């Protein structure tokens, strides 16, 4: 079982406005609207958090990469492959 850092385990009723054609198509094939919306929101929130982390830490990552390019990996002599 994978840990979901976003999920609280609690439910909150919300109102959504969805295109009627999309809702009809989803119901026609038996898709649970709540589960599908929750999964899409989870994916969108995770993607945005990851994008922001990368943006916020870009300078640090670039400096580490530059250091490794100039100095090599610190433990490279100990590698067995």
Backbone as XML, in Angstrom:
<?xml version="1.0"?>
<chain id="A" units="angstrom">
  <residue number="1" name="UNK">
    <atom name="N" x="0.843" y="-1.175" z="0.000"/>
    <atom name="CA" x="0.000" y="0.000" z="0.000"/>
    <atom name="C" x="0.893" y="1.245" z="0.000"/>
  </residue>
  <residue number="2" name="UNK">
    <atom name="N" x="0.659" y="2.126" z="-0.929"/>
    <atom name="CA" x="1.475" y="3.319" z="-1.082"/>
    <atom name="C" x="0.928" y="4.447" z="-0.214"/>
  </residue>
  <residue number="3" name="UNK">
    <atom name="N" x="1.830" y="5.135" z="0.470"/>
    <atom name="CA" x="1.436" y="6.261" z="1.309"/>
    <atom name="C" x="1.108" y="7.463" z="0.436"/>
  </residue>
  <residue number="4" name="UNK">
    <atom name="N" x="-0.010" y="8.105" z="0.676"/>
    <atom name="CA" x="-0.403" y="9.307" z="-0.067"/>
    <atom name="C" x="-0.267" y="10.502" z="0.864"/>
  </residue>
  <residue number="5" name="UNK">
    <atom name="N" x="0.767" y="11.346" z="0.657"/>
    <atom name="CA" x="0.996" y="12.472" z="1.566"/>
    <atom name="C" x="-0.082" y="13.550" z="1.480"/>
  </residue>
  <residue number="6" name="UNK">
    <atom name="N" x="-0.898" y="13.529" z="0.446"/>
    <atom name="CA" x="-1.934" y="14.548" z="0.295"/>
    <atom name="C" x="-3.224" y="14.133" z="1.002"/>
  </residue>
  <residue number="7" name="UNK">
    <atom name="N" x="-3.539" y="12.858" z="0.969"/>
    <atom name="CA" x="-4.822" y="12.378" z="1.488"/>
    <atom name="C" x="-4.908" y="12.516" z="3.003"/>
  </residue>
  <residue number="8" name="UNK">
    <atom name="N" x="-6.079" y="12.940" z="3.473"/>
    <atom name="CA" x="-6.318" y="13.057" z="4.909"/>
    <atom name="C" x="-7.150" y="11.888" z="5.421"/>
  </residue>
  <residue number="9" name="UNK">
    <atom name="N" x="-7.836" y="11.197" z="4.527"/>
    <atom name="CA" x="-8.714" y="10.107" z="4.930"/>
    <atom name="C" x="-10.119" y="10.590" z="5.244"/>
  </residue>
  <residue number="10" name="UNK">
    <atom name="N" x="-10.311" y="11.903" z="5.306"/>
    <atom name="CA" x="-11.627" y="12.477" z="5.593"/>
    <atom name="C" x="-12.282" y="12.881" z="4.280"/>
  </residue>
  <residue number="11" name="UNK">
    <atom name="N" x="-13.584" y="13.013" z="4.285"/>
    <atom name="CA" x="-14.327" y="13.419" z="3.098"/>
    <atom name="C" x="-15.019" y="14.744" z="3.364"/>
  </residue>
  <residue number="12" name="UNK">
    <atom name="N" x="-15.102" y="15.577" z="2.322"/>
    <atom name="CA" x="-15.789" y="16.858" z="2.404"/>
    <atom name="C" x="-16.672" y="16.991" z="1.173"/>
  </residue>
  <residue number="13" name="UNK">
    <atom name="N" x="-17.960" y="17.197" z="1.370"/>
    <atom name="CA" x="-18.829" y="17.394" z="0.209"/>
    <atom name="C" x="-18.541" y="18.753" z="-0.427"/>
  </residue>
  <residue number="14" name="UNK">
    <atom name="N" x="-18.450" y="18.768" z="-1.750"/>
    <atom name="CA" x="-18.214" y="20.012" z="-2.493"/>
    <atom name="C" x="-19.144" y="20.058" z="-3.701"/>
  </residue>
  <residue number="15" name="UNK">
    <atom name="N" x="-19.341" y="21.242" z="-4.225"/>
    <atom name="CA" x="-20.132" y="21.408" z="-5.440"/>
    <atom name="C" x="-19.186" y="21.658" z="-6.603"/>
  </residue>
  <residue number="16" name="UNK">
    <atom name="N" x="-19.389" y="20.930" z="-7.690"/>
    <atom name="CA" x="-18.592" y="21.100" z="-8.898"/>
    <atom name="C" x="-19.512" y="21.355" z="-10.072"/>
  </residue>
  <residue number="17" name="UNK">
    <atom name="N" x="-19.029" y="22.120" z="-11.019"/>
    <atom name="CA" x="-19.742" y="22.301" z="-12.280"/>
    <atom name="C" x="-18.952" y="21.562" z="-13.349"/>
  </residue>
  <residue number="18" name="UNK">
    <atom name="N" x="-19.565" y="20.544" z="-13.927"/>
    <atom name="CA" x="-18.910" y="19.727" z="-14.943"/>
    <atom name="C" x="-19.748" y="19.742" z="-16.210"/>
  </residue>
  <residue number="19" name="UNK">
    <atom name="N" x="-19.083" y="19.627" z="-17.329"/>
    <atom name="CA" x="-19.767" y="19.567" z="-18.618"/>
    <atom name="C" x="-20.719" y="18.374" z="-18.624"/>
  </residue>
  <residue number="20" name="UNK">
    <atom name="N" x="-21.949" y="18.600" z="-19.046"/>
    <atom name="CA" x="-22.958" y="17.539" z="-18.998"/>
    <atom name="C" x="-22.601" y="16.356" z="-19.896"/>
  </residue>
  <residue number="21" name="UNK">
    <atom name="N" x="-21.952" y="16.627" z="-21.015"/>
    <atom name="CA" x="-21.543" y="15.535" z="-21.899"/>
    <atom name="C" x="-20.491" y="14.656" z="-21.251"/>
  </residue>
  <residue number="22" name="UNK">
    <atom name="N" x="-19.573" y="15.273" z="-20.527"/>
    <atom name="CA" x="-18.529" y="14.516" z="-19.832"/>
    <atom name="C" x="-19.148" y="13.669" z="-18.731"/>
  </residue>
  <residue number="23" name="UNK">
    <atom name="N" x="-20.073" y="14.260" z="-17.992"/>
    <atom name="CA" x="-20.746" y="13.520" z="-16.914"/>
    <atom name="C" x="-21.524" y="12.344" z="-17.491"/>
  </residue>
  <residue number="24" name="UNK">
    <atom name="N" x="-22.257" y="12.571" z="-18.567"/>
    <atom name="CA" x="-23.045" y="11.494" z="-19.179"/>
    <atom name="C" x="-22.145" y="10.371" z="-19.681"/>
  </residue>
  <residue number="25" name="UNK">
    <atom name="N" x="-21.031" y="10.723" z="-20.317"/>
    <atom name="CA" x="-20.111" y="9.701" z="-20.830"/>
    <atom name="C" x="-19.508" y="8.901" z="-19.686"/>
  </residue>
  <residue number="26" name="UNK">
    <atom name="N" x="-19.149" y="9.583" z="-18.607"/>
    <atom name="CA" x="-18.566" y="8.895" z="-17.454"/>
    <atom name="C" x="-19.579" y="7.943" z="-16.822"/>
  </residue>
  <residue number="27" name="UNK">
    <atom name="N" x="-20.786" y="8.413" z="-16.652"/>
    <atom name="CA" x="-21.824" y="7.557" z="-16.054"/>
    <atom name="C" x="-22.156" y="6.373" z="-16.954"/>
  </residue>
  <residue number="28" name="UNK">
    <atom name="N" x="-22.130" y="6.612" z="-18.257"/>
    <atom name="CA" x="-22.446" y="5.551" z="-19.221"/>
    <atom name="C" x="-21.483" y="4.369" z="-19.096"/>
  </residue>
  <residue number="29" name="UNK">
    <atom name="N" x="-20.221" y="4.664" z="-18.789"/>
    <atom name="CA" x="-19.239" y="3.583" z="-18.677"/>
    <atom name="C" x="-18.956" y="3.206" z="-17.221"/>
  </residue>
  <residue number="30" name="UNK">
    <atom name="N" x="-19.718" y="3.776" z="-16.299"/>
    <atom name="CA" x="-19.626" y="3.357" z="-14.900"/>
    <atom name="C" x="-18.498" y="3.986" z="-14.094"/>
  </residue>
  <residue number="31" name="UNK">
    <atom name="N" x="-18.038" y="5.148" z="-14.505"/>
    <atom name="CA" x="-16.970" y="5.821" z="-13.749"/>
    <atom name="C" x="-17.569" y="6.526" z="-12.543"/>
  </residue>
  <residue number="32" name="UNK">
    <atom name="N" x="-16.964" y="6.338" z="-11.394"/>
    <atom name="CA" x="-17.370" y="7.023" z="-10.176"/>
    <atom name="C" x="-16.826" y="8.451" z="-10.246"/>
  </residue>
  <residue number="33" name="UNK">
    <atom name="N" x="-17.729" y="9.426" z="-10.333"/>
    <atom name="CA" x="-17.314" y="10.823" z="-10.506"/>
    <atom name="C" x="-16.469" y="11.329" z="-9.344"/>
  </residue>
  <residue number="34" name="UNK">
    <atom name="N" x="-16.832" y="10.989" z="-8.134"/>
    <atom name="CA" x="-16.071" y="11.451" z="-6.972"/>
    <atom name="C" x="-14.648" y="10.912" z="-6.999"/>
  </residue>
  <residue number="35" name="UNK">
    <atom name="N" x="-14.515" y="9.617" z="-7.264"/>
    <atom name="CA" x="-13.183" y="9.011" z="-7.303"/>
    <atom name="C" x="-12.343" y="9.569" z="-8.446"/>
  </residue>
  <residue number="36" name="UNK">
    <atom name="N" x="-12.967" y="9.761" z="-9.613"/>
    <atom name="CA" x="-12.239" y="10.277" z="-10.767"/>
    <atom name="C" x="-11.786" y="11.720" z="-10.534"/>
  </residue>
  <residue number="37" name="UNK">
    <atom name="N" x="-12.663" y="12.536" z="-9.987"/>
    <atom name="CA" x="-12.297" y="13.932" z="-9.689"/>
    <atom name="C" x="-11.205" y="13.985" z="-8.625"/>
  </residue>
  <residue number="38" name="UNK">
    <atom name="N" x="-11.324" y="13.164" z="-7.591"/>
    <atom name="CA" x="-10.315" y="13.146" z="-6.532"/>
    <atom name="C" x="-8.958" y="12.716" z="-7.080"/>
  </residue>
  <residue number="39" name="UNK">
    <atom name="N" x="-8.938" y="11.702" z="-7.927"/>
    <atom name="CA" x="-7.676" y="11.233" z="-8.509"/>
    <atom name="C" x="-7.057" y="12.317" z="-9.388"/>
  </residue>
  <residue number="40" name="UNK">
    <atom name="N" x="-7.889" y="12.990" z="-10.195"/>
    <atom name="CA" x="-7.375" y="14.048" z="-11.064"/>
    <atom name="C" x="-6.840" y="15.223" z="-10.240"/>
  </residue>
  <residue number="41" name="UNK">
    <atom name="N" x="-7.535" y="15.595" z="-9.185"/>
    <atom name="CA" x="-7.071" y="16.686" z="-8.320"/>
    <atom name="C" x="-5.795" y="16.302" z="-7.584"/>
  </residue>
  <residue number="42" name="UNK">
    <atom name="N" x="-5.705" y="15.040" z="-7.141"/>
    <atom name="CA" x="-4.488" y="14.570" z="-6.472"/>
    <atom name="C" x="-3.302" y="14.661" z="-7.431"/>
  </residue>
  <residue number="43" name="UNK">
    <atom name="N" x="-3.486" y="14.192" z="-8.659"/>
    <atom name="CA" x="-2.415" y="14.246" z="-9.657"/>
    <atom name="C" x="-2.016" y="15.686" z="-9.967"/>
  </residue>
  <residue number="44" name="UNK">
    <atom name="N" x="-3.007" y="16.569" z="-10.114"/>
    <atom name="CA" x="-2.723" y="17.970" z="-10.426"/>
    <atom name="C" x="-1.987" y="18.649" z="-9.270"/>
  </residue>
  <residue number="45" name="UNK">
    <atom name="N" x="-2.424" y="18.387" z="-8.033"/>
    <atom name="CA" x="-1.772" y="18.993" z="-6.869"/>
    <atom name="C" x="-0.343" y="18.480" z="-6.710"/>
  </residue>
  <residue number="46" name="UNK">
    <atom name="N" x="-0.137" y="17.187" z="-6.928"/>
    <atom name="CA" x="1.205" y="16.613" z="-6.831"/>
    <atom name="C" x="2.115" y="17.193" z="-7.902"/>
  </residue>
  <residue number="47" name="UNK">
    <atom name="N" x="1.616" y="17.290" z="-9.128"/>
    <atom name="CA" x="2.414" y="17.850" z="-10.223"/>
    <atom name="C" x="2.792" y="19.299" z="-9.934"/>
  </residue>
  <residue number="48" name="UNK">
    <atom name="N" x="1.850" y="20.075" z="-9.412"/>
    <atom name="CA" x="2.135" y="21.489" z="-9.115"/>
    <atom name="C" x="3.118" y="21.613" z="-7.958"/>
  </residue>
  <residue number="49" name="UNK">
    <atom name="N" x="2.959" y="20.782" z="-6.928"/>
    <atom name="CA" x="3.936" y="20.801" z="-5.818"/>
    <atom name="C" x="5.334" y="20.462" z="-6.313"/>
  </residue>
  <residue number="50" name="UNK">
    <atom name="N" x="5.433" y="19.446" z="-7.170"/>
    <atom name="CA" x="6.736" y="19.060" z="-7.728"/>
    <atom name="C" x="7.323" y="20.172" z="-8.583"/>
  </residue>
  <residue number="51" name="UNK">
    <atom name="N" x="6.487" y="20.818" z="-9.411"/>
    <atom name="CA" x="6.962" y="21.910" z="-10.249"/>
    <atom name="C" x="7.484" y="23.064" z="-9.397"/>
  </residue>
  <residue number="52" name="UNK">
    <atom name="N" x="6.739" y="23.397" z="-8.339"/>
    <atom name="CA" x="7.163" y="24.495" z="-7.451"/>
    <atom name="C" x="8.453" y="24.137" z="-6.712"/>
  </residue>
  <residue number="53" name="UNK">
    <atom name="N" x="8.578" y="22.877" z="-6.260"/>
    <atom name="CA" x="9.799" y="22.472" z="-5.563"/>
    <atom name="C" x="10.995" y="22.608" z="-6.499"/>
  </residue>
  <residue number="54" name="UNK">
    <atom name="N" x="10.838" y="22.126" z="-7.724"/>
    <atom name="CA" x="11.932" y="22.230" z="-8.698"/>
    <atom name="C" x="12.287" y="23.686" z="-8.961"/>
  </residue>
  <residue number="55" name="UNK">
    <atom name="N" x="11.276" y="24.523" z="-9.095"/>
    <atom name="CA" x="11.514" y="25.941" z="-9.350"/>
    <atom name="C" x="12.206" y="26.595" z="-8.151"/>
  </residue>
  <residue number="56" name="UNK">
    <atom name="N" x="11.717" y="26.315" z="-6.945"/>
    <atom name="CA" x="12.288" y="26.897" z="-5.728"/>
    <atom name="C" x="13.717" y="26.423" z="-5.468"/>
  </residue>
  <residue number="57" name="UNK">
    <atom name="N" x="14.054" y="25.214" z="-5.921"/>
    <atom name="CA" x="15.360" y="24.630" z="-5.627"/>
    <atom name="C" x="16.277" y="24.534" z="-6.845"/>
  </residue>
  <residue number="58" name="UNK">
    <atom name="N" x="15.911" y="25.208" z="-7.927"/>
    <atom name="CA" x="16.685" y="25.144" z="-9.161"/>
    <atom name="C" x="18.129" y="25.606" z="-8.952"/>
  </residue>
  <residue number="59" name="UNK">
    <atom name="N" x="18.323" y="26.735" z="-8.268"/>
    <atom name="CA" x="19.679" y="27.268" z="-8.056"/>
    <atom name="C" x="20.524" y="26.272" z="-7.267"/>
  </residue>
  <residue number="60" name="UNK">
    <atom name="N" x="19.958" y="25.666" z="-6.246"/>
    <atom name="CA" x="20.689" y="24.686" z="-5.441"/>
    <atom name="C" x="21.091" y="23.484" z="-6.300"/>
  </residue>
  <residue number="61" name="UNK">
    <atom name="N" x="20.127" y="22.951" z="-7.079"/>
    <atom name="CA" x="20.412" y="21.780" z="-7.912"/>
    <atom name="C" x="21.491" y="22.093" z="-8.940"/>
  </residue>
  <residue number="62" name="UNK">
    <atom name="N" x="21.423" y="23.268" z="-9.531"/>
    <atom name="CA" x="22.438" y="23.653" z="-10.516"/>
    <atom name="C" x="23.813" y="23.781" z="-9.866"/>
  </residue>
  <residue number="63" name="UNK">
    <atom name="N" x="23.858" y="24.319" z="-8.634"/>
    <atom name="CA" x="25.156" y="24.461" z="-7.964"/>
    <atom name="C" x="25.737" y="23.096" z="-7.597"/>
  </residue>
  <residue number="64" name="UNK">
    <atom name="N" x="24.902" y="22.162" z="-7.181"/>
    <atom name="CA" x="25.378" y="20.815" z="-6.873"/>
    <atom name="C" x="25.892" y="20.139" z="-8.141"/>
  </residue>
  <residue number="65" name="UNK">
    <atom name="N" x="25.133" y="20.259" z="-9.223"/>
    <atom name="CA" x="25.561" y="19.660" z="-10.490"/>
    <atom name="C" x="26.881" y="20.266" z="-10.967"/>
  </residue>
  <residue number="66" name="UNK">
    <atom name="N" x="27.038" y="21.570" z="-10.821"/>
    <atom name="CA" x="28.284" y="22.233" z="-11.210"/>
    <atom name="C" x="29.455" y="21.718" z="-10.370"/>
  </residue>
  <residue number="67" name="UNK">
    <atom name="N" x="29.226" y="21.571" z="-9.052"/>
    <atom name="CA" x="30.270" y="21.086" z="-8.161"/>
    <atom name="C" x="30.703" y="19.675" z="-8.570"/>
  </residue>
  <residue number="68" name="UNK">
    <atom name="N" x="29.730" y="18.806" z="-8.865"/>
    <atom name="CA" x="30.041" y="17.428" z="-9.261"/>
    <atom name="C" x="30.791" y="17.425" z="-10.589"/>
  </residue>
  <residue number="69" name="UNK">
    <atom name="N" x="30.398" y="18.277" z="-11.523"/>
    <atom name="CA" x="31.116" y="18.355" z="-12.798"/>
    <atom name="C" x="32.575" y="18.768" z="-12.596"/>
  </residue>
  <residue number="70" name="UNK">
    <atom name="N" x="32.798" y="19.689" z="-11.665"/>
    <atom name="CA" x="34.155" y="20.195" z="-11.418"/>
    <atom name="C" x="34.993" y="19.249" z="-10.565"/>
  </residue>
  <residue number="71" name="UNK">
    <atom name="N" x="34.353" y="18.565" z="-9.603"/>
    <atom name="CA" x="35.085" y="17.778" z="-8.622"/>
    <atom name="C" x="34.859" y="16.271" z="-8.710"/>
  </residue>
  <residue number="72" name="UNK">
    <atom name="N" x="33.858" y="15.853" z="-9.444"/>
    <atom name="CA" x="33.510" y="14.434" z="-9.498"/>
    <atom name="C" x="32.672" y="14.032" z="-8.293"/>
  </residue>
  <residue number="73" name="UNK">
    <atom name="N" x="32.241" y="12.800" z="-8.301"/>
    <atom name="CA" x="31.456" y="12.289" z="-7.174"/>
    <atom name="C" x="32.376" y="12.035" z="-5.993"/>
  </residue>
  <residue number="74" name="UNK">
    <atom name="N" x="31.991" y="12.483" z="-4.800"/>
    <atom name="CA" x="32.860" y="12.357" z="-3.632"/>
    <atom name="C" x="33.266" y="10.916" z="-3.300"/>
  </residue>
  <residue number="75" name="UNK">
    <atom name="N" x="32.399" y="9.965" z="-3.496"/>
    <atom name="CA" x="32.684" y="8.571" z="-3.126"/>
    <atom name="C" x="32.974" y="7.702" z="-4.346"/>
  </residue>
  <residue number="76" name="UNK">
    <atom name="N" x="33.274" y="8.299" z="-5.468"/>
    <atom name="CA" x="33.521" y="7.545" z="-6.693"/>
    <atom name="C" x="34.611" y="6.484" z="-6.541"/>
  </residue>
  <residue number="77" name="UNK">
    <atom name="N" x="35.682" y="6.725" z="-5.796"/>
    <atom name="CA" x="36.710" y="5.684" z="-5.656"/>
    <atom name="C" x="36.213" y="4.428" z="-4.949"/>
  </residue>
  <residue number="78" name="UNK">
    <atom name="N" x="35.129" y="4.541" z="-4.214"/>
    <atom name="CA" x="34.602" y="3.396" z="-3.460"/>
    <atom name="C" x="33.564" y="2.588" z="-4.235"/>
  </residue>
  <residue number="79" name="UNK">
    <atom name="N" x="33.209" y="3.048" z="-5.444"/>
    <atom name="CA" x="32.194" y="2.339" z="-6.236"/>
    <atom name="C" x="32.716" y="0.972" z="-6.659"/>
  </residue>
  <residue number="80" name="UNK">
    <atom name="N" x="31.858" y="-0.005" z="-6.650"/>
    <atom name="CA" x="32.212" y="-1.364" z="-7.023"/>
    <atom name="C" x="31.792" y="-1.690" z="-8.450"/>
  </residue>
  <residue number="81" name="UNK">
    <atom name="N" x="31.265" y="-0.736" z="-9.179"/>
    <atom name="CA" x="30.853" y="-0.987" z="-10.561"/>
    <atom name="C" x="31.397" y="0.073" z="-11.474"/>
  </residue>
</chain>
